[in-house]
Amino acid sequence: MPNVYLSPSVQYYNKYITGGDEEYYMNLIVDAMAPYLRASGITFTRNEPGDTLAKIIERSNAGNYDLHLALHSNASPEHLAGVLRGPDVYYYAYSTTGEAAANIFANNLKAIYPDPNLVATIPNTTLAELRRTHAPAVLVEIAYHDNYEDATWIINNINEIAANLVLSLTEFFGIPFVNPY
């Protein structure tokens, strides 16, 4: 059985334009992923709200995980606040496995995000959850929480996003996706 470390954002201070925060909504998505993961035969561990980034990486590295999946929502630079939109899927630039996983996540997000042309796959060498985890890692910025349309899309599509992320995991691991409902 594949084993995944799930790392929903612990950034409670990143407020949504619609109310709520990044930590809250990313944990709702992980909560919604759990039945799909279990039904599809994927074991998982998740971080805890209040964990530091160092603790998250330490816990991920202490286990034997096939993938580290971090979930966040994005914010634009101040001069573009509320303007940018779309999911960004990051992977460690020197990880071919991470890149393969990121491409699967991005391609599947294109099927559910309102404007597929705004879904991007981005190599990165500085994000700690990509660079310092032992398992191949992907960091998905689901959409922009400072953009009203994106924030509303996240809030109104928690279960669809969760199912899509698990579908991506099953494709990455080459196992069947099972809908528990």
C-alpha positions as CSV (number, residue, x, y, z in Angstrom):
1,M,0.0,0.0,0.0
2,P,1.3,3.5,-0.8
3,N,2.0,5.7,2.2
4,V,1.7,9.5,2.0
5,Y,2.5,12.3,4.4
6,L,-0.2,15.0,4.2
7,S,0.8,18.5,5.2
8,P,-2.1,20.9,5.1
9,S,-1.0,24.5,5.8
10,V,-0.5,25.6,9.4
11,Q,-0.7,29.2,8.3
12,Y,-3.8,30.3,10.3
13,Y,-2.6,33.9,9.8
14,N,-3.3,33.8,6.0
15,K,-6.8,35.1,5.9
16,Y,-9.3,34.5,3.1
17,I,-10.9,37.5,1.5
18,T,-14.2,35.7,2.2
19,G,-13.5,34.9,5.8
20,G,-11.7,32.0,7.5
21,D,-8.0,31.1,6.9
22,E,-5.6,28.9,5.0
23,E,-5.0,26.4,7.8
24,Y,-8.8,25.9,8.3
25,Y,-9.6,25.3,4.6
26,M,-6.6,23.1,3.8
27,N,-7.5,20.9,6.8
28,L,-11.1,20.7,5.6
29,I,-9.7,19.4,2.3
30,V,-7.5,16.8,4.0
31,D,-10.5,15.7,6.2
32,A,-12.5,15.2,3.0
33,M,-9.6,13.3,1.4
34,A,-9.5,10.7,4.2
35,P,-12.4,8.5,3.0
36,Y,-11.1,8.5,-0.6
37,L,-7.6,7.6,0.6
38,R,-8.8,4.7,2.7
39,A,-11.1,3.4,0.0
40,S,-8.3,3.6,-2.5
41,G,-5.8,1.7,-0.3
42,I,-3.5,4.6,0.5
43,T,-2.2,4.9,4.1
44,F,-1.4,8.4,5.3
45,T,-0.2,10.4,8.2
46,R,-1.0,14.1,8.5
47,N,0.6,17.0,10.4
48,E,-1.1,18.7,13.3
49,P,-2.4,22.3,13.4
50,G,0.2,24.3,15.3
51,D,3.2,22.2,14.1
52,T,6.1,24.3,12.9
53,L,7.5,23.7,9.5
54,A,10.6,22.1,11.0
55,K,8.4,19.7,13.0
56,I,6.4,18.8,9.9
57,I,9.6,18.0,7.9
58,E,11.0,16.1,10.9
59,R,7.9,14.0,11.2
60,S,7.8,13.4,7.4
61,N,11.4,12.3,7.4
62,A,10.9,10.0,10.4
63,G,8.5,7.9,8.4
64,N,8.7,5.7,5.3
65,Y,6.6,7.8,2.9
66,D,6.2,7.4,-0.8
67,L,5.2,11.0,-1.3
68,H,5.0,14.2,0.8
69,L,2.0,16.3,-0.2
70,A,1.7,19.8,1.1
71,L,-1.5,21.7,0.6
72,H,-1.8,25.5,0.7
73,S,-3.7,28.4,-0.8
74,N,-1.8,31.2,-2.4
75,A,-1.6,35.0,-1.9
76,S,-0.6,37.6,-4.4
77,P,2.2,40.1,-3.9
78,E,0.8,43.2,-2.3
79,H,0.8,45.2,-5.6
80,L,-1.3,42.4,-7.3
81,A,-3.6,41.6,-4.3
82,G,-6.8,40.1,-5.5
83,V,-5.7,39.9,-9.1
84,L,-3.8,36.6,-9.5
85,R,-5.7,33.3,-9.9
86,G,-5.2,29.6,-10.4
87,P,-3.6,26.6,-8.9
88,D,0.3,26.4,-8.8
89,V,1.8,22.9,-8.3
90,Y,5.4,23.1,-7.1
91,Y,8.0,20.3,-7.1
92,Y,11.7,20.2,-6.2
93,A,13.5,21.1,-9.4
94,Y,16.0,18.2,-9.1
95,S,13.4,15.5,-8.4
96,T,12.1,13.6,-11.5
97,T,9.7,11.7,-9.3
98,G,8.4,15.0,-7.8
99,E,8.0,16.5,-11.3
100,A,6.1,13.5,-12.5
101,A,3.8,13.7,-9.5
102,A,3.3,17.5,-9.9
103,N,2.4,17.0,-13.6
104,I,-0.3,14.5,-12.6
105,F,-1.7,16.9,-10.0
106,A,-1.7,19.8,-12.4
107,N,-3.3,17.9,-15.2
108,N,-6.1,16.7,-12.9
109,L,-6.7,20.1,-11.4
110,K,-7.3,21.4,-15.0
111,A,-10.3,19.2,-15.1
112,I,-12.0,20.9,-12.1
113,Y,-10.6,24.4,-12.0
114,P,-12.8,27.0,-13.8
115,D,-9.9,28.2,-16.1
116,P,-7.6,25.3,-16.9
117,N,-5.1,27.7,-18.6
118,L,-4.3,29.1,-15.2
119,V,-3.0,25.8,-13.7
120,A,0.8,25.9,-13.6
121,T,3.5,23.4,-12.7
122,I,6.5,25.1,-11.2
123,P,10.0,23.8,-10.3
124,N,11.5,25.2,-7.1
125,T,14.7,24.9,-5.2
126,T,13.9,27.0,-2.1
127,L,10.7,25.7,-0.5
128,A,11.7,23.7,2.5
129,E,8.9,21.1,2.2
130,L,10.2,20.3,-1.3
131,R,13.9,20.5,-0.6
132,R,14.3,19.0,2.9
133,T,11.9,16.1,2.8
134,H,13.3,12.6,2.2
135,A,10.2,11.5,0.2
136,P,9.5,13.1,-3.2
137,A,7.4,16.1,-2.5
138,V,4.7,18.2,-4.2
139,L,3.3,21.5,-2.8
140,V,-0.1,22.4,-4.2
141,E,-1.2,26.0,-4.0
142,I,-4.9,25.2,-4.6
143,A,-5.8,28.7,-5.6
144,Y,-5.5,32.3,-4.4
145,H,-7.2,33.1,-1.1
146,D,-6.9,36.9,-1.7
147,N,-8.9,36.6,-4.9
148,Y,-12.7,36.4,-4.4
149,E,-13.4,34.0,-7.2
150,D,-10.6,31.6,-6.2
151,A,-11.4,31.8,-2.5
152,T,-15.1,31.1,-3.2
153,W,-14.1,28.2,-5.6
154,I,-12.1,26.6,-2.8
155,I,-14.8,27.0,-0.2
156,N,-17.6,25.7,-2.5
157,N,-15.5,22.7,-3.8
158,I,-13.9,21.1,-0.8
159,N,-15.0,17.6,-1.6
160,E,-14.4,17.9,-5.3
161,I,-10.9,19.2,-4.7
162,A,-10.2,16.3,-2.2
163,A,-11.4,13.7,-4.6
164,N,-9.3,15.2,-7.4
165,L,-6.2,15.2,-5.2
166,V,-6.7,11.5,-4.3
167,L,-7.3,10.7,-7.9
168,S,-3.9,12.2,-8.6
169,L,-2.3,10.1,-5.9
170,T,-3.8,6.9,-7.3
171,E,-2.6,7.8,-10.8
172,F,0.8,8.5,-9.5
173,F,0.9,5.2,-7.6
174,G,-0.7,3.3,-10.5
175,I,-3.6,2.0,-8.4
176,P,-7.4,2.2,-8.9
177,F,-9.3,5.3,-7.6
178,V,-12.2,4.1,-5.4
179,N,-15.0,6.5,-4.6
180,P,-16.3,5.5,-1.1
181,Y,-19.7,7.2,-1.7
